[in-house]
Amino acid sequence: MKLGFIGLGNVGSKLAASLLRNGFDLTVRDLNKDAAKTLLEGGAHWAESGKLLAEAVDIVITCLPSPAIVAQVMEAENGIIAGLSKGKMWIEMSTTDVAEVKRLAKLVEAKGANALEAPVSGGCHRAASGNIAIFIGGERAAFERALPALTAIGRNILHVGELGSASALKVVTNYLAFVNLVSVGEALTVCKLAGLDMATAYEGIRISSGNSFVHETESQVILNGSYNINFTMDLAIKDMKLFDDLAQALDAPLEISPLVLGILRDGQERYGAKAWSSMIVKRLEDACNTNLRAPGFPEELLDTEPEVKGSEVIIRRA
């Protein structure tokens, strides 16, 4: 199986590295060829266009920052769709809009190729170790065919249902993470103002009913002061807006989502689009003239579980 990967950003580069580490014949492309340097040194091939990449491989994977960029990469004159043919497959691993992934899938299928969506969840540190979760939307037969590649990338793989369902579930989980991030910032701020030792506060939350994945991960880089979660403010806003737009389209009268989206937008205005999303808690640090620091916390997260060779757990929809 020959694989192609387009989009070598913070997450994409790590997913592509897992494929290469697991012995797949890999061809890559990114606007910035320097982003592919390590992969090329490890044996990956380079494609000069999306069309040439699609012609050279069996499965094309995209992992890009926004639905607009995905559309551009897919539909350009020398884009992916131009290089697809019968029997090939496109897997969209970006966090994207439900309607947009369905629209592009129709163009892919018109070329005789298959389309799957496979957004990931768990953070860059888990992407690096092959320990990330993957939601799959699309036909079961296509899912089964892509499974060897997917198990090289992720550990928990869930076939959600028809195309579009995985993208919907992904923006829901991101929404919950961002809401939790804002609430964790408020909780840590109150701990600091109450005079608690911040390392002790971290452990207290971790072992209590107030614990969460976001607290166990992002709180560490907040307490370190690096805020380095390898995910930027503009991407957080993009993902939150995808969720908010979906809720509005479904006429769901949400209250928390618009509030958190406004908080994130204020954070971007204060600290910049490329500030780490965890820096949203700095709004409270600044307002209270304090900081949420404690010794002994890492500058950047590493997966605490051993490197995963394929998937230990595969959850597949009947």
C-alpha positions as CSV (number, residue, x, y, z in Angstrom):
1,M,0.0,0.0,0.0
2,K,1.5,3.3,-1.1
3,L,0.4,6.3,1.0
4,G,0.5,10.1,0.3
5,F,0.3,12.7,3.0
6,I,-0.3,16.4,2.5
7,G,-0.1,18.9,5.4
8,L,3.0,18.5,7.7
9,G,2.0,20.9,10.5
10,N,2.2,20.3,14.2
11,V,-0.1,17.2,14.0
12,G,0.3,16.1,10.4
13,S,4.1,15.8,10.6
14,K,3.7,13.4,13.5
15,L,1.0,11.3,11.9
16,A,3.1,11.0,8.7
17,A,6.1,10.0,10.8
18,S,4.1,7.2,12.4
19,L,3.3,5.8,8.9
20,L,6.9,6.0,7.9
21,R,8.1,4.4,11.1
22,N,5.7,1.5,10.5
23,G,7.2,0.7,7.1
24,F,4.7,2.3,4.7
25,D,5.8,3.6,1.3
26,L,5.2,7.3,1.9
27,T,5.0,10.3,-0.4
28,V,4.6,13.7,1.2
29,R,3.8,17.3,0.3
30,D,3.5,20.7,2.1
31,L,3.8,24.3,1.1
32,N,6.9,24.4,3.2
33,K,9.3,21.7,1.9
34,D,11.5,22.2,5.0
35,A,8.6,20.7,7.1
36,A,9.3,17.4,5.2
37,K,13.0,17.4,5.8
38,T,13.1,14.7,8.6
39,L,10.6,12.6,6.7
40,L,12.6,12.8,3.5
41,E,15.8,11.9,5.3
42,G,13.9,8.9,6.7
43,G,13.0,7.5,3.3
44,A,9.8,9.4,2.3
45,H,9.3,10.6,-1.3
46,W,8.5,14.2,-2.3
47,A,5.7,15.2,-4.7
48,E,5.8,18.5,-6.6
49,S,2.0,18.8,-6.7
50,G,-1.1,17.3,-5.2
51,K,-2.0,15.8,-8.6
52,L,1.4,14.0,-8.9
53,L,1.1,12.7,-5.3
54,A,-2.4,11.3,-6.0
55,E,-1.2,9.6,-9.2
56,A,1.7,7.9,-7.3
57,V,-0.1,6.5,-4.3
58,D,-3.1,4.3,-3.4
59,I,-4.4,6.4,-0.5
60,V,-4.1,10.2,-0.2
61,I,-4.3,11.7,3.3
62,T,-4.9,15.4,4.0
63,C,-4.3,17.1,7.4
64,L,-4.7,20.9,6.9
65,P,-5.6,24.0,8.9
66,S,-9.0,24.9,7.5
67,P,-11.8,23.7,5.2
68,A,-10.9,26.5,2.8
69,I,-7.3,25.2,2.5
70,V,-8.5,21.7,2.1
71,A,-10.7,22.8,-0.8
72,Q,-7.9,24.6,-2.4
73,V,-5.5,21.6,-2.2
74,M,-8.2,19.3,-3.5
75,E,-9.6,21.4,-6.3
76,A,-6.6,23.2,-7.7
77,E,-5.7,22.6,-11.3
78,N,-2.8,20.4,-10.2
79,G,-4.7,19.3,-7.0
80,I,-5.5,16.0,-5.5
81,I,-8.8,15.4,-7.4
82,A,-7.0,15.8,-10.7
83,G,-4.8,12.9,-9.9
84,L,-7.4,10.5,-8.5
85,S,-8.7,7.5,-10.4
86,K,-10.7,4.4,-9.9
87,G,-9.6,2.4,-6.9
88,K,-7.8,5.2,-5.1
89,M,-8.9,6.7,-1.8
90,W,-8.9,10.1,-0.1
91,I,-8.8,10.3,3.7
92,E,-9.5,13.7,5.3
93,M,-7.9,13.9,8.7
94,S,-8.4,17.7,9.2
95,T,-11.0,19.0,11.6
96,T,-13.5,20.3,9.0
97,D,-17.1,21.3,8.2
98,V,-19.6,18.5,7.7
99,A,-21.2,19.9,4.6
100,E,-17.7,20.6,3.1
101,V,-16.3,17.1,3.6
102,K,-19.5,15.7,1.9
103,R,-19.2,18.1,-1.0
104,L,-15.5,17.1,-1.6
105,A,-16.3,13.5,-1.2
106,K,-18.8,13.6,-4.1
107,L,-16.0,15.0,-6.3
108,V,-13.7,12.3,-5.2
109,E,-16.3,9.6,-5.9
110,A,-17.0,11.0,-9.3
111,K,-13.4,10.0,-10.2
112,G,-14.1,6.4,-9.1
113,A,-12.2,6.8,-5.8
114,N,-13.4,6.3,-2.2
115,A,-13.6,9.0,0.5
116,L,-13.2,8.7,4.2
117,E,-13.0,11.3,7.0
118,A,-10.7,10.5,9.9
119,P,-10.3,13.4,12.3
120,V,-8.0,12.8,15.2
121,S,-8.2,13.7,18.9
122,G,-5.7,13.6,21.8
123,G,-3.1,16.2,21.2
124,C,0.3,16.4,19.5
125,H,2.1,14.4,22.2
126,R,-0.2,11.4,21.4
127,A,0.1,11.9,17.7
128,A,3.9,11.6,18.0
129,S,3.6,8.2,19.7
130,G,0.9,6.7,17.6
131,N,-1.4,6.8,20.6
132,I,-4.0,9.2,19.2
133,A,-7.8,8.5,18.8
134,I,-9.3,8.5,15.3
135,F,-13.0,9.0,14.4
136,I,-13.9,7.4,11.0
137,G,-16.8,8.4,8.8
138,G,-17.6,6.6,5.5
139,E,-18.4,3.3,4.0
140,R,-17.5,0.3,6.1
141,A,-15.7,-1.4,3.1
142,A,-13.4,1.6,2.6
143,F,-12.8,1.8,6.4
144,E,-11.7,-1.9,6.4
145,R,-9.4,-1.2,3.5
146,A,-7.8,1.8,5.2
147,L,-7.5,0.1,8.6
148,P,-3.8,-1.0,8.2
149,A,-2.7,2.6,7.8
150,L,-5.1,3.9,10.5
151,T,-3.7,1.4,13.0
152,A,-0.2,2.7,12.4
153,I,-1.4,6.2,13.3
154,G,-3.8,5.7,16.2
155,R,-4.7,3.5,19.1
156,N,-8.4,3.9,19.6
157,I,-10.3,3.9,16.3
158,L,-14.0,4.4,16.2
159,H,-16.1,3.9,13.0
160,V,-18.8,6.5,13.7
161,G,-21.0,6.0,10.7
162,E,-21.7,7.6,7.4
163,L,-19.5,10.3,5.9
164,G,-20.0,13.6,7.9
165,S,-20.7,11.9,11.2
166,A,-17.0,11.8,12.3
167,S,-16.5,15.5,11.6
168,A,-19.6,16.3,13.7
169,L,-18.4,14.2,16.6
170,K,-14.9,15.7,16.3
171,V,-16.1,19.3,16.7
172,V,-18.3,18.2,19.6
173,T,-15.2,16.8,21.4
174,N,-13.2,19.9,20.6
175,Y,-16.0,22.1,22.0
176,L,-15.9,20.2,25.3
177,A,-12.1,20.5,25.5
178,F,-12.2,24.3,24.9
179,V,-15.0,24.8,27.5
180,N,-13.0,22.7,29.9
181,L,-9.8,24.8,29.2
182,V,-11.6,28.0,30.1
183,S,-13.1,26.5,33.3
184,V,-9.7,25.0,34.3
185,G,-8.2,28.5,33.9
186,E,-10.8,29.9,36.2
187,A,-10.3,27.1,38.7
188,L,-6.5,27.5,38.9
189,T,-6.9,31.3,39.2
190,V,-9.2,30.9,42.2
191,C,-6.7,28.4,43.7
192,K,-3.9,30.9,43.3
193,L,-5.9,33.8,44.8
194,A,-6.9,31.6,47.7
195,G,-3.2,31.0,48.6
196,L,-3.1,27.4,47.6
197,D,0.2,25.8,46.6
198,M,-0.3,25.4,42.8
199,A,1.4,22.0,42.5
200,T,-0.8,20.7,45.3
201,A,-3.9,22.2,43.6
202,Y,-3.0,20.5,40.4
203,E,-2.8,17.1,42.2
204,G,-5.9,17.8,44.1
205,I,-7.9,18.4,41.0
206,R,-6.2,15.4,39.2
207,I,-7.3,12.9,41.9
208,S,-10.8,14.3,42.3
209,S,-14.2,14.4,40.5
210,G,-13.0,17.6,38.9
211,N,-10.3,15.9,36.9
212,S,-10.3,15.8,33.1
213,F,-8.0,15.1,30.1
214,V,-7.6,18.9,29.6
215,H,-6.5,19.4,33.2
216,E,-4.0,16.5,33.2
217,T,-2.4,17.8,30.0
218,E,-2.9,21.6,29.4
219,S,-2.7,22.6,33.1
220,Q,0.9,21.3,33.1
221,V,2.1,23.7,30.5
222,I,0.1,26.5,32.0
223,L,1.7,25.9,35.4
224,N,5.1,25.8,33.6
225,G,4.4,29.1,31.9
226,S,5.2,27.9,28.4
227,Y,1.5,27.4,27.5
228,N,3.0,25.1,24.7
229,I,0.2,22.8,23.8
230,N,1.2,22.8,20.1
231,F,-2.2,24.2,19.2
232,T,-2.8,27.8,18.3
233,M,-5.5,30.3,19.2
234,D,-6.7,30.7,15.5
235,L,-7.2,26.9,15.2
236,A,-9.1,26.9,18.5
237,I,-11.4,29.6,17.2
238,K,-11.8,27.8,13.9
239,D,-12.8,24.6,15.6
240,M,-15.2,26.3,18.1
241,K,-16.9,28.1,15.2
242,L,-17.4,24.9,13.3
243,F,-19.2,23.5,16.4
244,D,-21.2,26.8,16.9
245,D,-22.2,26.9,13.2
246,L,-23.3,23.2,13.4
247,A,-25.4,24.0,16.5
248,Q,-27.0,27.0,14.8
249,A,-27.8,25.0,11.7
250,L,-29.6,22.4,14.0
251,D,-31.5,25.2,15.8
252,A,-29.9,24.2,19.1
253,P,-30.3,27.2,21.5
254,L,-26.8,26.9,23.1
255,E,-25.6,29.3,25.8
256,I,-22.1,28.2,26.7
257,S,-20.7,27.8,23.2
258,P,-21.2,31.5,22.1
259,L,-19.7,32.7,25.4
260,V,-16.6,30.5,25.1
261,L,-16.2,31.5,21.4
262,G,-16.2,35.1,22.5
263,I,-13.6,34.5,25.2
264,L,-11.3,32.8,22.6
265,R,-11.7,35.6,20.2
266,D,-10.8,38.1,22.9
267,G,-7.7,36.0,23.7
268,Q,-6.7,36.1,20.1
269,E,-7.1,39.8,20.0
270,R,-4.9,40.2,23.1
271,Y,-2.1,37.6,22.4
272,G,-2.2,37.0,18.6
273,A,-3.6,34.3,16.3
274,K,-0.5,32.1,16.7
275,A,-0.4,32.2,20.5
276,W,-0.9,28.8,22.0
277,S,-4.6,28.2,22.8
278,S,-3.7,27.4,26.5
279,M,-2.7,31.1,26.8
280,I,-6.4,31.9,27.1
281,V,-5.9,31.6,30.9
282,K,-3.6,34.6,30.7
283,R,-6.6,36.8,30.4
284,L,-7.3,36.0,34.1
285,E,-3.6,36.1,35.1
286,D,-3.5,39.7,33.7
287,A,-6.8,40.7,35.2
288,C,-5.7,39.5,38.6
289,N,-2.1,40.7,38.3
290,T,-0.8,37.2,39.1
291,N,0.6,34.1,37.4
292,L,-0.3,30.4,37.7
293,R,3.2,29.0,38.1
294,A,4.6,26.0,39.9
295,P,7.9,24.2,39.8
296,G,8.3,20.7,38.3
297,F,6.0,21.0,35.4
298,P,7.1,20.3,31.8
299,E,7.6,23.0,29.1
300,E,6.1,20.6,26.5
301,L,4.0,17.5,26.9
302,L,5.3,14.0,26.1
303,D,3.1,10.9,26.0
304,T,3.5,9.1,29.3
305,E,2.4,5.8,27.7
306,P,5.0,3.7,25.8
307,E,5.2,4.1,22.0
308,V,2.3,2.2,20.3
309,K,3.0,-0.1,17.4
310,G,-0.4,-0.2,15.8
311,S,-3.6,-0.2,17.7
312,E,-4.2,-2.1,21.0
313,V,-7.9,-1.2,20.9
314,I,-10.1,-0.9,17.8
315,I,-13.7,0.0,18.3
316,R,-15.6,-0.6,15.1
317,R,-19.3,0.1,14.4
318,A,-21.3,-3.0,13.6
